[in-house]
Every structure is written in C-alpha cells, then in structure tokens.
C-alpha cells in the first residue's frame, strides 16, 4: 500500500477504504513526525485540521494520536475548518506545521492528507520528497509505528476562527461593505468554509443569503468545485434576490468562485487582474505579482504599466507562496481559483478572495462586469481557455515525443517568439497570444491552455497546437 502514497501538487489523496485507510493515514502521520523531529520543529507542536468529508474528523483524531505518541504536542481543531484557516493557525499558535485532512474539490469518495510547513504555505517539493522517503522506510518497519494511546505529548482542542476573523478584517475594507449594506449570496458547497463568509459579511451589515451551508459528505451529489458548471443555484439566487455578488468556496475553502449580479461567472483569469488593478489603482499599493505559467498575462501588462515585476512560476500554489514570501509580491494567483495577498499567509484562501470581491463591488459601487469593462478599456482584453484532451497511454507517449522537440517557427499564422519550459511547453507568439501544453502526470491526458486578443484567435492558436502535435 505504501507504494501508492505520494504527494502530488497539493498533498496525498486517495480513494476511501481502498488507498485512504486509517493504517495509511497513521503511516503518513508518522512520516511527518519524522520530518518535524529531523528539522527541530517537533517541540513546537502541530495543528491538525479536517474538512467535512466522510470520516475526516476520525482520520484527524488518528493522526493526532500518532503525533502525540511521537512526543509532538497536538493542536486539534474542534470542527471542520478550511485549509487556509488551518494554515493560519500555524502562525497563531507558533507550531512547527500543520496537517489538513481534506481532498479539497475532489469527488466525495476521496480524502486526502496535506502537510503545511511552519511558514504556513504549501509544502515545496524537497519537503514532500523527504516525507515520501520516510513513508517508504517506515512501511518496511510496521512494528515501529506507535500504538494508539501511548501518548507522551499534550493534546488540546483549539478554535482558530476568532483570530482568523480578526486577521482578515485587517486585510479587507469591510467599512465599504457596511456603507453599502451589500446584498450577497454565499455558497460554501457543503464544505469546511460554511459559516465564514456568512458570519464576517453579516457582521458588517451585509444582507447575506446562504445555500449549501450544511455538512454533506456527498456534496449534494456533485463536486465541491466552484466553476461555471457547478454554480447554477448560486446564479439563480443572485438573480432572484437582486444580489450584488455571489461568492462560492470549494470543499476546503482554499479556492473561490464568483457570480456577478447579472448571473455571469467571473473566471479567476478575469478576477486576478481585476484585483491587482484594484490594489494598485484604488488602494494605491505597490508590489510585484506572481502567477503560474498557465495564468493570464494581463497581470504582466498591469505590472509593466505600474512599474512592477511579474513573476512566472510552475503550476502549483506552493510556487506562488514561495514568491509571496521571498519576493514581497502584492498578489499571487493561479487560473484554477487560488490567490493570496501580501500580509496574509502564503496559502491560497477562497474566503479572503470572496471578501476582496465584496470590497471591490461595495467600494466602487459597480458590478464586477462593469469593473472589468473599465479594466479592459485601459489595458485591453485577453481571452483565455483551457482544453483537456484525453488520449490512450500509447498516444500519450507519441505526443510526448513530439512535444520534446515542439518548436515551430509559426503557429496559426503568428511568429513564435519564444519557447518556455517552466512547466510543460509554452510558446509565446507575436501579438501577445500564447499556448501552453502540459501533460498530466497521472493520466493519459494533455491540458492545452491558450490566451489571445480575440475568441477567434484563441480558437485558432489552440487548434493549431492540437494539429501540430496530432492531438
């Protein structure tokens, strides 16, 4: 079983009862304990958080038993808690790290185990590799795993909510929300974010309507992922109530989804430049921006216009978090719906994103679409799209062979200016358009990201890349 335990972009995830078992959770907890001891962090303790999935609280308790048995003080949250709040608790209690029992936006039959190091952001690859080495070694010594009940370190139940609420209130202009008595609809998608946006916004006088704000380990029969396809009920309620904005969270509340007052979905690639513009132009703040290789280049245009740096990273918020920590970035974000800002933890936070969206709408007395029109009128519009192309394993190998030497002189009638290998293969084209091809690490699947100045150009670039690679 241990061979199946590997840490992907955001932790280890597995199917309940098949891979994700109490035995394996205890094994991974022991490996994390080894890491904490090896780096002199064990004495500071570890926060243990969990989401609303089936048995998440029991898995968290089992992990806590292992840590205590290994002499590591345990700060166990007493109720389902968002990943960003669990990460924030590291700073609040001064611990050596945290673990979060969550599979985020995956289907309900999954659960997961995420390790968050002492800097309160996603674990970088060298950390997860070290934990994986401990897992492999410990799997061969099952007798070395501590038995439950042999605790040698204290355990206490904690509630980081009040401190987190105080912290995010300092990051957001909630006075604007109060002045406007904003009407908002909130959809935490049955997840760990239930009660966060509702309580903060209602406390500022907003008129809050909530949907799917109770625990359901089956997530209403769908995926707890806030996309244009999954937010139909939120859209309906925004229109029905005449709300200014609809705010959604994924299963562990680290990703966000936005519905404008006209019922349209505001994609992360639209909101990220909108937020950066708001921070630069209306708050008067300055600082670089970090984005993943798959995220809109409109952020780069804004950075250049305001004399700031734009950093490009591989896909994965761990790299964004690193830039927030080391480069002092004002904003870091990714097209899949994660962001954080300077002064916050270097972990993506859907709750903070929703609050900042409410601030923008209230402070500037415009809808998100109107704010986008203002942005586009000044800096131009870019259209972005991701296309998932499924193949057979044999076809995947053939395409990977082509991708290694994929460096055409032109694509869709446009000159190729540069090829980048930050993560996948990215071609920068004349006129500002680009295409990125990323193979999945686990499936016979390729993701084609593209961006251009028009829908027609976007389709042409994406199709030209498909044709050239035989996808």
RAMO-V333857 format. One line per field, one symbol per residue. phi: phi as a letter, one per 40 degrees, with the letter a starting at -180 (. if undefined). psi: psi as a letter, one per 40 degrees, with the letter a starting at -180 (. if undefined). A space follows every 50 residues. Layout:
phi->???
psi->???
//
This chain:
phi->.ccccaccdahcbacdgcbcbcccccccccccdcccccbgbcccgacbba bccdgdccccccccccccccgbdbbcccadbcdccccccdccbgcciabb cabfbcdcccbabbbbcccgbdccdcccccccccdcccccbdcccccdgc cbbcbbcbbcddccdccccccbccccccccfccbbbbcfgbccdgccdcc cccbgccbbbbfbacaccfggbbcbcbdccbcccdccdcccgccabbbbc dbgcbbabbcccgccccdcccdcccccccccccgcbicbbbcccbdcccc ccdccbgbcbbbbcchcdccdcccccbgccababcchbaabdgbccbcac ccdcccccdccccbfbccccccccccccbgbbbbabbcbcbcdccccccc cccdbcaccaafgbcccabbbcagbbbcbdggcabbbbcccbbcabbbba aacacccccccccccccccgc
psi->dddehihadfahiihhdddgidddddddddddddddddefeddeihhhii aeiheddddddddddddddefhhhghieihhiddddddddddefieaiih hifbeiideiiihhhhaeefiihidddddddddddddddegdeehiiief heiihihigedddddddddeeigedddddefhhihhgefeaeehecdddd ddeeeihhhiiffihheefeeahfhgiddefdddddddddefidihhiia defeiiihhideeihhidedddddddddddddefiiiiihiideiheddd dddddefiihhhiihhedddddddddefhdihiieefiiiiheiifiihd dddddddddddddefiidddddddddddeiihhiihhhhiaidddddddd ddddfggidihfeihhdihifdhahhhhiheeiiihhhiieeigihhhii iieiddddddddddddddef.
//
